[in-house]
Amino acid sequence: MKYLLALTLFAFSLNAENVACPDNILLEVYPDQNACELFHSIPHDLQQIPYAIYPICKGYDTARFNFNKRFNIFPHAIFTPRCEDELVHLFKKLKKHHLKFSLRSGGHCIEPGSLTSGYVVDMRHFDDIIPDVEHEEVYVGAGCRLGKVINTIGKLDYAIPTGTCTSVGVTGLTLGGGLGVLGRIFGLTCDSVKSIRLLTADGKIIDVDHHNHPDLFWALRGAGNGSYGIVIGFTFKMHYVPHVSTLRLSWKWDRKTVHEVFDAWQCWIKTLPGNISSQLQLKYLNNKLLVRVVGLKVGKSCFNEWKKAFKHLRPKVKIETGSYLDSAPEWADRSPFPFFKSKSQMLNKSLSHEPINTAIDFFEKLKAEHSKYYAFFELEAMGGKIPDAHTAFFPRRAESWWYEVLYWDNENLEQTALHKLRTFQCDIAPYVSKHAYANIVDYDIHNYLDVYYGNHVNRLMHIKRTYDPHNLFHWRQSIPTCEE
Ligand SMILES: Cc1cc2nc3c(=O)[nH]c(=O)nc-3n(C[C@H](O)[C@H](O)[C@H](O)COP(=O)(O)OP(=O)(O)OC[C@H]3O[C@@H](n4cnc5c(N)ncnc54)[C@H](O)[C@@H]3O)c2cc1C
């Protein structure tokens, strides 16, 4: 009651003139006690920020969640600055009060790396996209999602090599590397970055590129997530892609066929020309199992390269030609469920029969149990034209990478899901490299520095000491100032 009264008085004390945030201030009619307590524990000069979503605000319960709904976290406030001045002002206040904060752009971190029970700095309003066809470059604000980028520059017949799940944020994807269907053709997302606009720990905005702060530029491309500053936007090189063809080969599931598809695909990717990329996918949903190979070819010529490798396995074949923009929906994997856990491995050589068997067992067991999970495992070819670029992305010379994700729609299924994935991981560990992809954040990995960044770790920590000596930008798997 006390809280309700206080809150009501607070509400009456506000009007459209003296409160800059009339849209979102207040107001659930009976906000719960915790929301009021949280709100009142915020320092006074941060209690009336016009671009804040407070626990007592309408919209808070949506805004506090990331894409992965597993993490039920209650931040003190979510700040969504709308311009650089507001961002700088906010950052200075957070610093002055020594407040713990996280950075969020697209909210697709797989673990709660962009969430905290402290304060969330959410970059959603930095969502400009400014293409410059003459110079074949595009400015992309930190808050943009992939869908908007693919659409905006796709209409001009240009592309950036990104992932294709449209709601993923450009920022997290790029700062961790960025692997996707155009990767073998144009490199990683971070390889197309020309410059990065960044708010640094000393409160200054700088432009970082090959000539200005080159060490920081190196670190931000592959190990930049939440460690070195707040990214405001990127300038990317755009690639002209007027024509592509997509390929989809699918089979009815049986153990022998899945083995043959793996063998054929693993041989095939060793001979693939640089303008073709491909993924091998295993899926389980609604008691159905699926194995398929998908591919993307840049250029006008027919997509015939699959025949030599797969014709004898008699797949169902679908080939389509068109623009990259037309092809994008083909790549997006949509889950019907809100909770998930993912793992990844970088593979330096082909998988042997043992781990393939383990994967087949994993899927067949889900079916035998009439399981309610959705499982999606994807092997993606690397190599091709992925350059030996000088960036912090470590496993450049991998042959492929493996991404495993398990989704569920009921919190009671979580423990079993985690157990299933962890057991799978243990079983395949002897057959795969110890390295994983930094963007598939996995809190089960304790020695994450070595696993994600290999022999780049010392250099990354050195750069961290230079630009953020007091470790203002940190989360559970960020780059520390020294080995802990
Ligand atoms: C459904 C799905 C599909 C995916 N597909 C792909 C794929 O095809 N290819 C691929 O490479 N990856 C893929 N990923 C992984 C994805 O790249 C990472 O999850 C990425 O970090 C998401 O970025 P975000 O901006 O959406 O995330 P956020 O949750 O906003 O942030 C992720 C990380 O970036 C940091 N960060 C956020 N904003 C800033 C900022 N402004 N400045 C500095 N640091 C910041 C945060 O601290 C956090 O550590 C996928 C993930 C999901 C959930």
The ligand as a Tripos MOL2 file, in Angstrom:
@<TRIPOS>MOLECULE
LIG
   53    58     1     0     0
SMALL
NO_CHARGES

@<TRIPOS>ATOM
      1 C1         18.3910  -17.0380  -33.8030 C.3       1 LIG1
      2 C2         19.8590  -16.7280  -33.9030 C.ar      1 LIG1
      3 C3         20.4970  -16.8630  -35.1360 C.ar      1 LIG1
      4 C4         21.8610  -16.5820  -35.2390 C.ar      1 LIG1
      5 N1         22.4800  -16.7300  -36.4610 N.ar      1 LIG1
      6 C5         23.7830  -16.4110  -36.5890 C.ar      1 LIG1
      7 C6         24.4550  -16.5210  -37.8520 C.ar      1 LIG1
      8 O1         23.8590  -16.9150  -38.8620 O.2       1 LIG1
      9 N2         25.7680  -16.1770  -37.9090 N.ar      1 LIG1
     10 C7         26.4470  -15.7290  -36.8260 C.ar      1 LIG1
     11 O2         27.6150  -15.4050  -36.9630 O.2       1 LIG1
     12 N3         25.8530  -15.6300  -35.6180 N.ar      1 LIG1
     13 C8         24.5490  -15.9630  -35.4730 C.ar      1 LIG1
     14 N4         23.9510  -15.8600  -34.2400 N.ar      1 LIG1
     15 C9         24.7300  -15.4080  -33.0900 C.3       1 LIG1
     16 C10        24.7180  -13.8830  -33.0570 C.3       1 LIG1
     17 O3         25.7100  -13.4080  -33.9410 O.3       1 LIG1
     18 C11        25.0640  -13.4030  -31.6340 C.3       1 LIG1
     19 O4         24.0990  -13.8680  -30.7510 O.3       1 LIG1
     20 C12        25.1710  -11.8760  -31.5730 C.3       1 LIG1
     21 O5         25.9180  -11.5290  -30.4530 O.3       1 LIG1
     22 C13        23.8180  -11.1980  -31.5240 C.3       1 LIG1
     23 O6         23.9860   -9.8190  -31.5900 O.3       1 LIG1
     24 P1         22.8610   -8.8300  -31.0150 P.3       1 LIG1
     25 O7         23.3020   -7.4530  -31.2790 O.co2     1 LIG1
     26 O8         21.5300   -9.2790  -31.5220 O.co2     1 LIG1
     27 O9         22.9130   -9.2250  -29.4960 O.3       1 LIG1
     28 P2         22.9380   -8.4380  -28.1050 P.3       1 LIG1
     29 O10        22.2970   -9.4140  -27.1670 O.co2     1 LIG1
     30 O11        22.3520   -7.1040  -28.1880 O.co2     1 LIG1
     31 O12        24.4800   -8.3010  -27.8040 O.3       1 LIG1
     32 C14        25.3840   -9.3540  -27.9530 C.3       1 LIG1
     33 C15        26.7220   -8.9880  -27.3610 C.3       1 LIG1
     34 O13        27.2170   -7.7990  -27.9500 O.3       1 LIG1
     35 C16        27.5100   -6.8120  -26.9670 C.3       1 LIG1
     36 N5         26.9850   -5.5440  -27.4680 N.ar      1 LIG1
     37 C17        25.6930   -5.2750  -27.7730 C.ar      1 LIG1
     38 N6         25.5890   -4.0240  -28.2110 N.ar      1 LIG1
     39 C18        26.8200   -3.4850  -28.1870 C.ar      1 LIG1
     40 C19        27.3310   -2.2170  -28.5500 C.ar      1 LIG1
     41 N7         26.5490   -1.2470  -29.0320 N.pl3     1 LIG1
     42 N8         28.6620   -1.9940  -28.4220 N.ar      1 LIG1
     43 C20        29.4780   -2.9760  -27.9420 C.ar      1 LIG1
     44 N9         29.0370   -4.1970  -27.5790 N.ar      1 LIG1
     45 C21        27.7170   -4.4590  -27.7130 C.ar      1 LIG1
     46 C22        26.8350   -7.2480  -25.7060 C.3       1 LIG1
     47 O14        27.6350   -6.8870  -24.5990 O.3       1 LIG1
     48 C23        26.7450   -8.7540  -25.8660 C.3       1 LIG1
     49 O15        27.9320   -9.3260  -25.3610 O.3       1 LIG1
     50 C24        22.5900  -16.1600  -34.0960 C.ar      1 LIG1
     51 C25        21.9450  -16.0300  -32.8600 C.ar      1 LIG1
     52 C26        20.5920  -16.3110  -32.7570 C.ar      1 LIG1
     53 C27        19.9150  -16.1740  -31.4300 C.3       1 LIG1
@<TRIPOS>BOND
     1     1     2 1
     2     2     3 ar
     3     2    52 ar
     4     3     4 ar
     5     4     5 ar
     6     4    50 ar
     7     5     6 ar
     8     6     7 ar
     9     6    13 1
    10     7     8 2
    11     7     9 ar
    12     9    10 ar
    13    10    11 2
    14    10    12 ar
    15    12    13 ar
    16    13    14 ar
    17    14    15 1
    18    14    50 ar
    19    15    16 1
    20    16    17 1
    21    16    18 1
    22    18    19 1
    23    18    20 1
    24    20    21 1
    25    20    22 1
    26    22    23 1
    27    23    24 1
    28    24    25 2
    29    24    26 1
    30    24    27 1
    31    27    28 1
    32    28    29 2
    33    28    30 1
    34    28    31 1
    35    31    32 1
    36    32    33 1
    37    33    34 1
    38    33    48 1
    39    34    35 1
    40    35    36 1
    41    35    46 1
    42    36    37 ar
    43    36    45 ar
    44    37    38 ar
    45    38    39 ar
    46    39    40 ar
    47    39    45 ar
    48    40    41 1
    49    40    42 ar
    50    42    43 ar
    51    43    44 ar
    52    44    45 ar
    53    46    47 1
    54    46    48 1
    55    48    49 1
    56    50    51 ar
    57    51    52 ar
    58    52    53 1
@<TRIPOS>SUBSTRUCTURE
     1 LIG1         1 GROUP 0 **** ****
